[in-house]
Amino acid sequence: MTQKFDVVVIGAGPGGYVAAIKAAQLGLKTACIEKYQDKEGKLALGGTCLNVGCIPSKALLDSSWKFHEATEGFAIHGISTGAVKMDVPAMVGRKANIVKNLTGGVAMLFKANGVTSIEGHGKLLAGKKVEVTKPDGTVEVIEAENVILAPGSRPIDIPPAPVDQKVIVDSTGALEFQAVPKRLGVIGAGVIGLELGSVWSRLGAEVTVLEALDTFLMAADTAISKEALKTLTKQGLDIKLGARVTGSKVNKGKEVVVTYTDSAGEQTITFDKLIVAVGRRPVTTDLLSADCGVTLDERGFVHVDDHCATTVPGVYAIGDVVRGMMLAHKASEEGIMVVERIKGHKAQMNYDLIPSVIYTHPEIAWVGKTEQALKAEGVEVNIGTFPFAASGRAMAANDTGGFVKVIADAKTDRVLGVHVIGPSAAELVQQGAIGMEFGTSAEDIGMMVFSHPTLSEALHEAALAVNGGAIHIANKKKR
């Protein structure tokens, strides 16, 4: 007998599993299909984010930063230690345990909320039927009133550097190194490349980042990207802009010679390991039958409207497989929105206020528009900045690099962007996002009481500086 559900979700990543749980909470009979297996061959929920993305990379970033602090940051606090060593397998093992706990937690949430978990590959057929190919090869077809496509994304492969997960690895392989490579190459100076490059640089690797574009962190505010390039270079990352990789050759499985071109012509450089981190692409392989009615755009993303509805009534797509930024939190909120709309509620998302974060140290984060984008639109703005070097809390923590930048409309004082590079940047930007969601002005933030001493006072001072009212720095203009 064919199983029937109110909602069938294909994919159990941060978009899919959140959508499934929300649907079940709203009283909808829900199933979630996932095929990903861990190293032990067991079903692992949570998608790229929990298994080989956001969570494990942050575990390694935090471990490597603690090692850096112990070797180079303790002395200023008056703390003396003996020789500090890093047990890389132990660090990677800790990461694996965190992943296991979180993916197991999703399974428990499914059980607690009554979500039916189905292991296998899901494929949308005509008439909102879903074909499930089980691990043993057997096939089952289930029916749904509504289908949510949440298959996620995978790393982009490039012909000049074919991944073997031994010497040339993608972001997944870079999480599994069992020793620190002496010479590490990274293709791509984006979020993933900078984060993974930072991890292994802190542990002693000589890291070279090859970026094809001439502009560093193009999506970030120019002032932030300039500060980030300066800081990361000072930390030891050799970031080569305008360096287009043209080929690679692995020698005896022990090293790789990379060929690239830059303004000086053709160059070669040798690495012990090479990480390919040039971006991600949507997973649509065998996701849609030819007659299902769902269409893809010219870039291979599922075509959806502003509410994530596809061209087929009752079929939706969310997360990395649709337009917009490839971010876990964007996928999760799209899943919530879709389920709420299935239930008949008038839910929508504010795509203008999705925060972006790069978890290097210092952190880099922003929400809203950049100064260069606003100027290109002809919007007149006032800008306030505040350096962490003037923050008492940052001084106490010996973490004074970077600054907060608040951009406001010159006519209305409405905050249009908050950009931060520095300690707890992600948390400070989220404060800005909350205010911006309610249409805050810079004056509003400036009139609020911020606890002292905190890093968030830097946001307060930057907002005050927009109109020349900062207290703890010299104002560039008089009020």
N, C-alpha and C positions, 0 to 999 in steps of 0.2 A: 504494500500500500504506500502510495506517494506521501511523503511528509509535506505538510503545508504550514507556512509561517506568515505572520503579519509583516515581518521584516527579516530579510536575509542580508547579512553583511559579508562581503568578500574582502578578507584581510583583517588581521587583528593587531595592526600597529596602533599608534596613538590616535589616529582618526577612527579606525574601525572598531577597536575595543571600547573606546569611549562611547561611540554611537550605539553599539550593541547594549552596553550597560544602561545608557539613558533610555533606550527604547524599552527595555525590560522594566525599568522603573516606572515608565508611563503606562504599563499594562499591556504592552504589545508582545505577542509571542515571537521570540527572536532567536535566530541562529547566527553564529559567526563562523566562517570558514577560514582556516589557516593551514598552510602546508609546511611552514618553516620548522626545521628540527635542529636541536642543539647537537653538540659533539657526541652525545650518548644516543642519538637517534630518537630522542623524545620530542614531542610537540612543544615548541617554545613560543608563547604568545608575546605580544609587545612590539613586534616588527623591528625594523632597523634601529629605531630610537633606543629601545631597551636592550636589544641584543648586541648590536655592533655599531651603535651610533652615539647618540647624546649621552647616555648614562655611562657606558664603559669608558668613553673618552674623558669625561669629567672625573671619573675615578683615577685615571692615570694622570690627568692634569693636576689634581689635588695631591696625589702621592709625590709626583715629581717636584711640585712646588715646596712641599714640606722638606724634601731632600735638599733643595736649593737653599731654603731658609736655614737648615741645620749646618750646611757647609759654608754659607756666606752671609747669613743674616743674624746669627745668634750673638756674635761678638759685640755688636753695638749695644746689645741689651745687657752685656756683662756676663753672658753665658759662655762657659768654656766646655768643650767636648773633646773627646779623643777622636781618632780617625772614624769618619762616618762612611759607611758602606751601603750600597743599594743592592738588595737581593731582588733582581728583576723578576724571576719566576714567582717570588712571593707577592710582589706588587701586582703582577698579572693575575695571580691566583685570587687575590683580594677582589680585583675587578670582576672576575668570574663569579665569585660568591654574591656580589651585589646584584649582578645580572640575574643569577638564579633566584635570588630572593624576590626580585621585582617581577620577573616573569611568572614565578609561582604565585605571586600576589594577584596578578591579573586572573589566573585560573581560579583562584578562590573567590574573587569578585564575581566572575561569571557564575560560579556555583551559587553564591549567596543571592544573586539577583535573578537567578532562573534563566540565564542565557544558555542555550544549547550550543556546545562547542563541537564543531565538526572538523576532523583532520582531513586535509586533502587539498587539491587544486580546484578552485572554483571558476566556472566559466558561464557567462551570461548567455542564455539561449533566447529565442523568440518567445514572446508571451510571458515574460518575467519568470521563466523557469531557469533554474541554475543547475548545471551539471557539475558533480563533484567526483573527481578522480582520486580514489583513496591511495595511500602509500603502497598497498598490495596490487594496485592496478585495476581493482574493481571500480565500477562506475555507478553512481546513484544520481537520480534527478529529483530535485525538490522544487516546490512551487512557493511563490511569494507574492503577497500583495504589493510589497515594496522591496526594492533591491538597492543597496548602497555599495558602490564600488570604491574600495579603499585599498588597492594593491600596493601603494607606495612607490618607491623608486630604487634604483640601483646605481652604483658608480659608473660613470662614463669610461669606456675603454678608448684608448687612442692607438692607432696603428704604429706610431714610432716607438711605443713602449708597451709591448704586450705583457700583461700581468701573468706571472707564474706562481704568485703567492709564496715564493721562496726568496728570490733576489729582488724582483720587481713586484711590488704588492700594491693593493688598493687600500682604502681606509680600513677595511676589515682586517687585512693582514698586518697592518701597522699597529694594531692593538695586541698582537700576539708575539711580538719579538721576545725572545728569551734571553737576549743579551743586548747591550747597548752597541749599536754599530759605530765604528770609528768615524766613517764618512757617510753621511746620509743625504740623499738628494730628495727634494720634494718638487713635483711638477704641479704648479698651481698655488698662487698666493691668496687663496680664498679662505673662508672660515675653517674648513677641514685641514687644509695644508698648513695654515699658521698654528692651529691648535696642536696637531700631531708633531709638527716641527718643533714647537716649544717643549713638548714633553721630552723628546729625546735629546734636545739641546741642553736642557737642564741637567740631564743625567750624564752629559759629557760628550755627546756626539758633535762632530763638526757638520753643521747643517747648512746646506745651500738650497735656496728656494728659487726655482726657475718659473717666472711669470711671463706669459706671452704679451700681455698688455703693457703699455707704457705707463698706465695710471695705476697706482696702488689703492686697493679698496675703493673702487669707483662708486659703490653704493653708499659709502659713508660720507658724512660732511667733510669737506676738504680740510678744515682745520684739524679734525679728528684723525683723518688718514695720514696727514703730515706728521702729527705727533706720534702716531702708532708706528710709522716707518722708522722714525728716528729712535724711538724707544726699543723696538724689536731688534733693530740693527745693533744698538748698543749692547743688547743682551747676548749678541753673538750670532743671530741669524743673518746669513749672507743672502740678501734678497736681490736677485738680478731681474730688473724689469726689462721688458722688450726682448726677452729671451725665449725664442720659439724652438721647442724641441723638434728635431727632424729625424732622429734615429737613436737606437740603443743596441748594444751588443753585450750579452752576458758571457763572461770569460770563466770557463770551468766551474760554473755554478757558485763562484765566490765573490765576484764583483761585476759591476756593469759600467761600461763606457758609454756615456751619453753625448750625443752630438746636438748642438743647438746653434742657432744664428742670432746675433744681436747687431747693434750698430757698428761693431768692429768686424763683422763677417762671421765665418763659421768657427765654432769653438768646440772643444771636447773637454770633458771632465769625468773623472772616475769616482764611483761610489761603491760602498760595500752593500748598501741597500738603497732602493729607490721607491718612493711612495708616489703613486699617480693619484692626484686629487684635483682633477680638472672640472669637477661638478658631477651632477647626478641626472639621470633621465627616468621618465616614468616607466613603470612596469606594465606593459599591456600585452605581453606575449601570451597568446592563447587565452586571453581574457574575454574576448567578445566573439560570438559566432557571427558569420557574415550576414545573417538575416535578423539579428537582434534589434537593429534599428538605431543603436548608439553610434555616434560619429566621433572621429578623432580630428583634431585640427592639423595644420601643416607641420607642427612640431612634434606630433605624436601624443599630445595631451587629449584627454577626453573633453569634448566640448560641453560646457555647462553655462547656465545663466548666472545671474548674481546670487541666486539662492542654491546653487549647486545641482539644479535639475538638468538632466540630459534631454536629448530630443525625444526620449520615450517617456510618456507619463508614468510616474511611479518608480522610475529608475534615476538614481542620483549618483554623483561621484564627488569624492572629497580628497583633500590632502595633496600629496606630491603628484598625483596623476592628473590634477587640474591646474588651471592658470594660477598665477600668484607665487609667492615665496614658498620654498620648500622648507617649512618649519613645523615641528611637532605640535606646537601650541596653536598654530593656524589650523592644522588638520583636526585637532580635538574640537575646537570651537565650531568648525564647519560641521562636524558630526553631530554636535548638540543642536545646531541650527536646523539641520535637515530633519532630525527626528522630531523636533518641536513642530516643524511644518507638516510632517506626516500626521502628527496628532491633531493638526488643525489650528495650531497657534501661529501668530504673526511674527515669528522670530526672524531676525536678520543679523548680519555681521557688519561691523565697522572696519572695513579693510584698510582704512587710512591710519588706523592706530594699532598696528601689529608691531610689537617691539622686535628688534633684531639684536642679537648678542654674539660676540666672539669671546670665548672664555680663555683668552690668553691672560698674562699678567703683566701689565694691568688689563683689566677687562675693558672691552669696547662695546658700547651699546647705544642704541638710539631709537627714537620713536617720532613719527611725524615726518616733516619735510626738512631737507637740507637747505643750507643757505644758498648754495648754487642753484638748486631747483627753484626756489622761490624767486630769486633774482631773474632767472630765465623766464619765469611767468610774469615778470613785471610787478611783483608784490613788494611794496616798500616795507622794510622790517627794521626793528630795533633789536639789538643783540646784547646779552649780558653774559659774561663769563666769570668764573671763579676758580682759581687754581687750588688743588689739594695741598700745595706747599704752604698755603695760608690757613689750613684747617688744623686746629689743635688736635682733633681726634686722629687725623692722618699722621700728624707728627708723632703722636704717642705710639702709633703702630709702626712707625718707620716706613710708611707707605705713602709718600707724598707726590708721586708722579701723576701727571695728567690734570684734567680740569673738567668742569661742567659748563655747558653752553646752552643757554635758553634763547630761543628765537621767538619773537612776538610781532604781530602785525602792528606797524607803526601808527595806524589810524585807530584801531580798536583795542590794542594791547592784548588781544587774544593770543595765547601761546600756540605756535604752529609747529614747533619742534623742540625736543630735548635731546641733547647729544652729550655723551659722557665717555671719557677714557680715564680710568683710574680705579681705585678700590671700590668694590661693590657697585660697579657701574650698572649692572643689570637691575639691581634693587632700586637704585635712584631713578633710573629711566622709567621703571614701573610706577613709581610715585608720580612722575610727570604724566604718564599715560592715564592714570586715574583722573588727575585734574583735567587733562585735555578732553577726556570723554564727557566731562560735565561742562565743557566750554570755558575752562578757567582763563583768567587773564594773568599776566605776570604780576600785577598788583595784588591779585587774590592770594597767590602763593607767598608774596612778600609780606602780607598781613597775617599769615598764619604763624602760630607759635611752634617752633621746632625745638626739640629737646637738645640740651647741650651737656657735654660735647658729643656730637654725632657727625658722621660723614654726610648725613642728609642736610646738614646746615650749608653745605656747599651748593646744593640746589636752591636753598632759600636765598643765599647771597647772590647767586647768579640771576635769580628772578628779580631781586632788588636792583641789580646792576643794569637790567634792561632799561630802567628809567632813571639811572644815575643815583640810586639810593643805597648802594652797597655800603656796609659798615666797615668790614675788615679788609678792604682793598681800596686803593685810590680810584674814584670814579672818573671815567673819561669825559663825562658830561655832567653839568650841573642841573639839578632839578628845577 
